[in-house]
Amino acid sequence: MKTQIHAIRGLVVVICLLTLALPTIAQEAKPVNRVLFTDVNVFDGVSGKRAESMSVLVEANKIAKIAKSIPVPAGATVIEGKGRTLMPGMIEGHGHVMFASDLPK
C-alpha cells in the first residue's frame, strides 16, 4: 500500500512539473537575425592586408563566417558590397568635446 502511495505521489509530482514546463517547451525558438555581406573586401586591422571579394555572414550580431563564397541561409538579408571595404569591429566613437565643456565664455 505504501509503495502505491509513493508511486502516485511521484506521478503527481511528475505531472505537476510537466505542466509547469510545457509553456517553455512549447515556445518556438526565436529566429536568428542573419545578414550576409557579399563581394566585400575585409580589413581586419591585424594582418595589414585586405582579403578581397569575400562574403561575411553575421548571425545574431556576431560574425559567424568569413569565406570566398557562403550560401545564402534561409531568411538572411543579403547586402551586396560591390567591392567596398568592410572593417569588422570598427565602431563609431567620436565626440564633440566643445559641447561638453564648462569653460567660461
Backbone as JSON Lines, residues from 0, in Angstrom:
{"i":0,"aa":"M","n":[0.82,-1.2,0.0],"ca":[0.0,0.0,0.0],"c":[0.86,1.26,0.0]}
{"i":1,"aa":"K","n":[1.92,1.28,0.85],"ca":[2.79,2.45,0.91],"c":[3.5,2.65,-0.43]}
{"i":2,"aa":"T","n":[3.85,1.56,-1.08],"ca":[4.53,1.65,-2.37],"c":[3.63,2.3,-3.4]}
{"i":3,"aa":"Q","n":[2.33,1.95,-3.38],"ca":[1.38,2.56,-4.31],"c":[1.22,4.05,-4.03]}
{"i":4,"aa":"I","n":[1.18,4.43,-2.77],"ca":[1.04,5.85,-2.4],"c":[2.25,6.63,-2.87]}
{"i":5,"aa":"H","n":[3.46,6.07,-2.69],"ca":[4.68,6.73,-3.15],"c":[4.69,6.84,-4.68]}
{"i":6,"aa":"A","n":[4.21,5.8,-5.35],"ca":[4.15,5.83,-6.81],"c":[3.18,6.89,-7.29]}
{"i":7,"aa":"I","n":[2.03,6.99,-6.63],"ca":[1.03,8.0,-7.01],"c":[1.57,9.4,-6.73]}
{"i":8,"aa":"R","n":[2.22,9.6,-5.59],"ca":[2.81,10.91,-5.27],"c":[3.87,11.27,-6.31]}
{"i":9,"aa":"G","n":[4.7,10.29,-6.67],"ca":[5.73,10.53,-7.68],"c":[5.12,10.91,-9.02]}
{"i":10,"aa":"L","n":[4.04,10.23,-9.39],"ca":[3.35,10.53,-10.64],"c":[2.74,11.94,-10.6]}
{"i":11,"aa":"V","n":[2.16,12.31,-9.47],"ca":[1.59,13.66,-9.32],"c":[2.69,14.72,-9.45]}
{"i":12,"aa":"V","n":[3.82,14.47,-8.85],"ca":[4.94,15.42,-8.94],"c":[5.4,15.56,-10.38]}
{"i":13,"aa":"V","n":[5.53,14.44,-11.09],"ca":[5.95,14.47,-12.49],"c":[4.94,15.24,-13.34]}
{"i":14,"aa":"I","n":[3.65,14.99,-13.13],"ca":[2.61,15.69,-13.88],"c":[2.66,17.19,-13.6]}
{"i":15,"aa":"C","n":[2.85,17.56,-12.33],"ca":[2.95,18.98,-11.98],"c":[4.15,19.64,-12.66]}
{"i":16,"aa":"L","n":[5.28,18.96,-12.63],"ca":[6.49,19.51,-13.27],"c":[6.3,19.66,-14.77]}
{"i":17,"aa":"L","n":[5.71,18.66,-15.41],"ca":[5.46,18.74,-16.85],"c":[4.5,19.88,-17.17]}
{"i":18,"aa":"T","n":[3.48,20.06,-16.34],"ca":[2.52,21.14,-16.55],"c":[3.21,22.5,-16.47]}
{"i":19,"aa":"L","n":[4.15,22.63,-15.55],"ca":[4.89,23.89,-15.44],"c":[5.87,24.08,-16.58]}
{"i":20,"aa":"A","n":[6.42,22.98,-17.08],"ca":[7.44,23.07,-18.12],"c":[6.87,23.19,-19.52]}
{"i":21,"aa":"L","n":[5.64,22.76,-19.76],"ca":[5.09,22.76,-21.11],"c":[5.09,24.12,-21.8]}
{"i":22,"aa":"P","n":[4.73,25.22,-21.13],"ca":[4.79,26.5,-21.84],"c":[6.19,26.83,-22.35]}
{"i":23,"aa":"T","n":[7.2,26.47,-21.59],"ca":[8.57,26.72,-22.02],"c":[8.94,25.82,-23.18]}
{"i":24,"aa":"I","n":[8.57,24.57,-23.12],"ca":[8.87,23.62,-24.18],"c":[8.13,24.01,-25.46]}
{"i":25,"aa":"A","n":[6.9,24.5,-25.32],"ca":[6.07,24.81,-26.48],"c":[6.49,26.08,-27.2]}
{"i":26,"aa":"Q","n":[7.25,26.94,-26.56],"ca":[7.68,28.18,-27.21],"c":[8.55,27.87,-28.41]}
{"i":27,"aa":"E","n":[8.29,28.6,-29.47],"ca":[9.12,28.44,-30.65],"c":[10.41,29.21,-30.45]}
{"i":28,"aa":"A","n":[11.48,28.67,-30.98],"ca":[12.76,29.36,-30.91],"c":[12.68,30.62,-31.75]}
{"i":29,"aa":"K","n":[13.22,31.71,-31.22],"ca":[13.22,32.96,-31.97],"c":[14.16,32.81,-33.16]}
{"i":30,"aa":"P","n":[13.74,33.32,-34.31],"ca":[14.64,33.22,-35.47],"c":[15.89,34.05,-35.26]}
{"i":31,"aa":"V","n":[17.0,33.52,-35.72],"ca":[18.27,34.23,-35.58],"c":[18.36,35.26,-36.7]}
{"i":32,"aa":"N","n":[18.71,36.48,-36.34],"ca":[18.89,37.54,-37.33],"c":[20.18,37.26,-38.1]}
{"i":33,"aa":"R","n":[20.07,37.06,-39.42],"ca":[21.24,36.75,-40.26],"c":[21.38,37.8,-41.35]}
{"i":34,"aa":"V","n":[22.6,38.28,-41.52],"ca":[22.92,39.21,-42.6],"c":[24.14,38.67,-43.33]}
{"i":35,"aa":"L","n":[24.04,38.57,-44.65],"ca":[25.15,38.1,-45.46],"c":[25.65,39.25,-46.33]}
{"i":36,"aa":"F","n":[26.91,39.66,-46.1],"ca":[27.56,40.66,-46.94],"c":[28.3,39.9,-48.02]}
{"i":37,"aa":"T","n":[28.08,40.27,-49.29],"ca":[28.77,39.61,-50.39],"c":[29.64,40.61,-51.13]}
{"i":38,"aa":"D","n":[30.66,40.12,-51.8],"ca":[31.58,40.93,-52.61],"c":[32.13,42.12,-51.82]}
{"i":39,"aa":"V","n":[32.72,41.83,-50.66],"ca":[33.35,42.89,-49.86],"c":[34.82,42.57,-49.66]}
{"i":40,"aa":"N","n":[35.6,43.62,-49.52],"ca":[37.0,43.48,-49.14],"c":[37.03,43.6,-47.62]}
{"i":41,"aa":"V","n":[37.65,42.65,-46.95],"ca":[37.64,42.63,-45.49],"c":[39.01,43.07,-44.97]}
{"i":42,"aa":"F","n":[39.0,44.11,-44.15],"ca":[40.22,44.57,-43.48],"c":[40.04,44.29,-42.01]}
{"i":43,"aa":"D","n":[40.91,43.44,-41.44],"ca":[40.75,43.05,-40.04],"c":[41.56,43.9,-39.07]}
{"i":44,"aa":"G","n":[42.43,44.77,-39.58],"ca":[43.21,45.64,-38.7],"c":[44.39,44.95,-38.05]}
{"i":45,"aa":"V","n":[44.58,43.67,-38.3],"ca":[45.67,42.92,-37.69],"c":[46.72,42.53,-38.73]}
{"i":46,"aa":"S","n":[46.25,41.96,-39.83],"ca":[47.19,41.45,-40.83],"c":[47.81,42.54,-41.7]}
{"i":47,"aa":"G","n":[47.17,43.69,-41.78],"ca":[47.68,44.77,-42.61],"c":[47.31,44.63,-44.07]}
{"i":48,"aa":"K","n":[46.6,43.56,-44.42],"ca":[46.17,43.34,-45.8],"c":[44.66,43.17,-45.84]}
{"i":49,"aa":"R","n":[44.08,43.47,-46.99],"ca":[42.66,43.24,-47.19],"c":[42.45,41.89,-47.86]}
{"i":50,"aa":"A","n":[41.46,41.18,-47.42],"ca":[41.03,39.96,-48.12],"c":[39.97,40.43,-49.11]}
{"i":51,"aa":"E","n":[40.2,40.2,-50.4],"ca":[39.32,40.77,-51.42],"c":[38.26,39.79,-51.9]}
{"i":52,"aa":"S","n":[37.13,40.38,-52.29],"ca":[35.97,39.64,-52.83],"c":[35.52,38.53,-51.89]}
{"i":53,"aa":"M","n":[35.26,38.89,-50.66],"ca":[34.85,37.92,-49.64],"c":[33.36,38.05,-49.33]}
{"i":54,"aa":"S","n":[32.83,37.04,-48.65],"ca":[31.49,37.08,-48.09],"c":[31.62,36.99,-46.58]}
{"i":55,"aa":"V","n":[30.75,37.7,-45.87],"ca":[30.77,37.71,-44.41],"c":[29.35,37.44,-43.92]}
{"i":56,"aa":"L","n":[29.2,36.39,-43.11],"ca":[27.9,36.05,-42.54],"c":[27.87,36.5,-41.09]}
{"i":57,"aa":"V","n":[26.87,37.31,-40.76],"ca":[26.67,37.79,-39.39],"c":[25.39,37.16,-38.85]}
{"i":58,"aa":"E","n":[25.5,36.49,-37.72],"ca":[24.35,35.87,-37.07],"c":[24.23,36.41,-35.67]}
{"i":59,"aa":"A","n":[23.06,36.94,-35.35],"ca":[22.8,37.5,-34.01],"c":[23.88,38.51,-33.61]}
{"i":60,"aa":"N","n":[24.23,39.39,-34.55],"ca":[25.2,40.47,-34.32],"c":[26.63,40.01,-34.06]}
{"i":61,"aa":"K","n":[26.96,38.79,-34.45],"ca":[28.33,38.29,-34.34],"c":[28.74,37.68,-35.67]}
{"i":62,"aa":"I","n":[29.99,37.88,-36.03],"ca":[30.48,37.3,-37.28],"c":[30.55,35.79,-37.11]}
{"i":63,"aa":"A","n":[29.82,35.09,-37.97],"ca":[29.78,33.63,-37.89],"c":[30.76,32.99,-38.88]}
{"i":64,"aa":"K","n":[30.96,33.65,-40.04],"ca":[31.83,33.04,-41.04],"c":[32.32,34.1,-42.03]}
{"i":65,"aa":"I","n":[33.56,33.96,-42.42],"ca":[34.14,34.77,-43.49],"c":[34.75,33.8,-44.49]}
{"i":66,"aa":"A","n":[34.32,33.9,-45.75],"ca":[34.81,32.97,-46.79],"c":[34.64,33.62,-48.15]}
{"i":67,"aa":"K","n":[35.28,33.0,-49.16],"ca":[35.14,33.49,-50.54],"c":[33.68,33.44,-50.99]}
{"i":68,"aa":"S","n":[33.0,32.36,-50.63],"ca":[31.61,32.19,-51.04],"c":[30.85,31.5,-49.91]}
{"i":69,"aa":"I","n":[29.72,32.07,-49.53],"ca":[28.87,31.5,-48.48],"c":[27.46,31.37,-49.06]}
{"i":70,"aa":"P","n":[26.87,30.17,-49.01],"ca":[25.48,30.03,-49.47],"c":[24.56,30.9,-48.61]}
{"i":71,"aa":"V","n":[23.54,31.47,-49.23],"ca":[22.61,32.35,-48.51],"c":[21.74,31.5,-47.59]}
{"i":72,"aa":"P","n":[21.83,31.73,-46.26],"ca":[20.98,30.98,-45.33],"c":[19.51,31.4,-45.48]}
{"i":73,"aa":"A","n":[18.6,30.52,-45.15],"ca":[17.18,30.83,-45.22],"c":[16.86,32.05,-44.35]}
{"i":74,"aa":"G","n":[16.14,32.98,-44.91],"ca":[15.7,34.16,-44.17],"c":[16.75,35.23,-43.97]}
{"i":75,"aa":"A","n":[17.92,35.06,-44.56],"ca":[19.0,36.05,-44.38],"c":[18.78,37.28,-45.25]}
{"i":76,"aa":"T","n":[19.2,38.43,-44.73],"ca":[19.23,39.65,-45.51],"c":[20.57,39.67,-46.23]}
{"i":77,"aa":"V","n":[20.56,39.92,-47.53],"ca":[21.79,39.95,-48.32],"c":[22.12,41.4,-48.67]}
{"i":78,"aa":"I","n":[23.34,41.8,-48.35],"ca":[23.82,43.14,-48.68],"c":[24.98,42.98,-49.65]}
{"i":79,"aa":"E","n":[24.79,43.49,-50.86],"ca":[25.81,43.42,-51.9],"c":[26.81,44.55,-51.66]}
{"i":80,"aa":"G","n":[28.07,44.19,-51.39],"ca":[29.09,45.18,-51.06],"c":[29.68,45.9,-52.25]}
{"i":81,"aa":"K","n":[29.57,45.31,-53.44],"ca":[30.07,45.91,-54.68],"c":[31.54,46.34,-54.56]}
{"i":82,"aa":"G","n":[32.35,45.5,-53.9],"ca":[33.78,45.76,-53.8],"c":[34.18,46.76,-52.73]}
{"i":83,"aa":"R","n":[33.25,47.2,-51.93],"ca":[33.59,48.14,-50.84],"c":[34.33,47.39,-49.74]}
{"i":84,"aa":"T","n":[34.98,48.15,-48.86],"ca":[35.75,47.53,-47.78],"c":[34.93,47.47,-46.5]}
{"i":85,"aa":"L","n":[34.93,46.31,-45.88],"ca":[34.23,46.06,-44.62],"c":[35.28,45.92,-43.54]}
{"i":86,"aa":"M","n":[35.13,46.65,-42.44],"ca":[36.09,46.58,-41.34],"c":[35.38,46.1,-40.09]}
{"i":87,"aa":"P","n":[35.27,44.78,-39.9],"ca":[34.59,44.25,-38.72],"c":[35.21,44.76,-37.43]}
{"i":88,"aa":"G","n":[34.36,45.06,-36.48],"ca":[34.84,45.5,-35.18],"c":[34.97,47.01,-35.04]}
{"i":89,"aa":"M","n":[34.9,47.72,-36.14],"ca":[35.0,49.17,-36.05],"c":[33.7,49.73,-35.5]}
{"i":90,"aa":"I","n":[33.81,50.66,-34.58],"ca":[32.63,51.31,-34.03],"c":[32.78,52.81,-34.15]}
{"i":91,"aa":"E","n":[31.68,53.48,-34.13],"ca":[31.71,54.93,-34.17],"c":[31.98,55.4,-32.74]}
{"i":92,"aa":"G","n":[33.04,56.13,-32.55],"ca":[33.39,56.53,-31.19],"c":[33.97,57.93,-31.12]}
{"i":93,"aa":"H","n":[33.4,58.85,-31.84],"ca":[33.92,60.21,-31.75],"c":[33.01,61.04,-30.84]}
{"i":94,"aa":"G","n":[33.5,62.16,-30.41],"ca":[32.7,63.03,-29.56],"c":[33.0,64.49,-29.86]}
{"i":95,"aa":"H","n":[32.06,65.32,-29.54],"ca":[32.24,66.76,-29.72],"c":[32.49,67.37,-28.34]}
{"i":96,"aa":"V","n":[33.76,67.49,-28.0],"ca":[34.15,67.93,-26.66],"c":[33.69,69.35,-26.39]}
{"i":97,"aa":"M","n":[33.64,70.17,-27.41],"ca":[33.27,71.58,-27.19],"c":[31.86,71.71,-26.64]}
{"i":98,"aa":"F","n":[30.98,70.72,-26.9],"ca":[29.62,70.8,-26.39],"c":[29.53,70.33,-24.94]}
{"i":99,"aa":"A","n":[30.57,69.69,-24.43],"ca":[30.55,69.18,-23.05],"c":[31.4,70.02,-22.13]}
{"i":100,"aa":"S","n":[31.85,71.15,-22.57],"ca":[32.76,71.97,-21.8],"c":[32.02,72.91,-20.85]}
{"i":101,"aa":"D","n":[32.6,73.09,-19.66],"ca":[32.06,74.05,-18.69],"c":[32.93,75.31,-18.61]}
{"i":102,"aa":"L","n":[33.75,75.52,-19.6],"ca":[34.63,76.69,-19.6],"c":[33.81,77.97,-19.75]}
{"i":103,"aa":"P","n":[34.23,79.04,-19.06],"ca":[33.51,80.31,-19.2],"c":[33.67,80.83,-20.63]}
{"i":104,"aa":"K","n":[32.66,81.53,-21.08],"ca":[32.68,82.05,-22.44],"c":[33.05,83.52,-22.46]}
